Amino acid sequence: MTDTSSPADVVRPLLRTRQVREFTDVPVEREALDALADVARWSGSSRNNQPWRFIIVTDRATLRQLADSGMPVTRALQTATAAIAITIPEQPGWKISHAYDEGRAAERILVGANLLGLGAGIVWISGEGRDLAGGLLGLPEDRFVRTVVALGHPTEAARQPKSDPGDARLPRDQTVLHERWQGDGEST
Ligand SMILES: Cc1cc2nc3c(=O)[nH]c(=O)nc-3n(C[C@H](O)[C@H](O)[C@H](O)COP(=O)(O)O)c2cc1C
């Protein structure tokens, strides 16, 4: 941190990391994908188990088929030029732990993409779409995919703020408490 940077300035790239669902046709560079995969695999996990295996997808046909597997929530994959699928083992008793680990890795990919000037969006694959995605990605029986992070260069429209500054999240005084719970969640 330089002398002139406030804590708020330093963490601003994290505040600026938002969901992107629309991408240009420009491919994501291989070096960027490798860097994002490194960011993902360096995420912490419960007991350092590292339950994930990440599949980088750049084949457009596969990306579009993944998009078809669960519209409209999968729509970011309609224009994505790359994606990272986070695959997780089916292990009864570890479901919550694995979901937590998966979320940590997914968010890191979003932040990393933002730092690289790319856009990223979380896509959840559920229901029958999960079998379809498993087939497309050639997953073994004991592994599934729930989160696919869509990646690409954001379109001009996707770069525009989706809401007025400050409107996209509840205000700090409604979400952050000090020392103990107060009233109905609103700090005094
Ligand atoms: C667990 C989880 C699952 C999500 N699944 C999807 C999804 O399937 N499709 C999608 O477009 N966005 C998905 N999102 C993204 C949320 O819609 C997004 O985080 C939220 O709208 C805030 O977006 P913003 O950061 O751009 O304001 C998911 C987010 C999380 C945390």
The ligand as an ORCA input file, in Angstrom:
! r2SCAN-3c Opt
* xyz 0 1
  C     -24.083    -19.386     -5.275
  C     -24.295    -18.484     -6.466
  C     -24.895    -18.981     -7.605
  C     -25.107    -18.156     -8.707
  N     -25.670    -18.668     -9.825
  C     -25.836    -17.880    -10.904
  C     -26.357    -18.426    -12.101
  O     -26.653    -19.618    -12.217
  N     -26.520    -17.603    -13.154
  C     -26.182    -16.287    -13.100
  O     -26.344    -15.603    -14.104
  N     -25.683    -15.739    -11.969
  C     -25.481    -16.510    -10.880
  N     -24.941    -15.981     -9.734
  C     -24.543    -14.572     -9.711
  C     -25.476    -13.697     -8.898
  O     -26.652    -13.485     -9.632
  C     -24.719    -12.396     -8.623
  O     -23.688    -12.687     -7.727
  C     -25.594    -11.319     -8.025
  O     -26.675    -11.004     -8.872
  C     -24.811    -10.038     -7.803
  O     -24.308     -9.572     -9.034
  P     -23.389     -8.268     -9.094
  O     -22.159     -8.577     -8.297
  O     -23.092     -8.032    -10.540
  O     -24.163     -7.172     -8.457
  C     -24.709    -16.793     -8.651
  C     -24.092    -16.311     -7.503
  C     -23.855    -17.151     -6.436
  C     -23.158    -16.600     -5.216
*
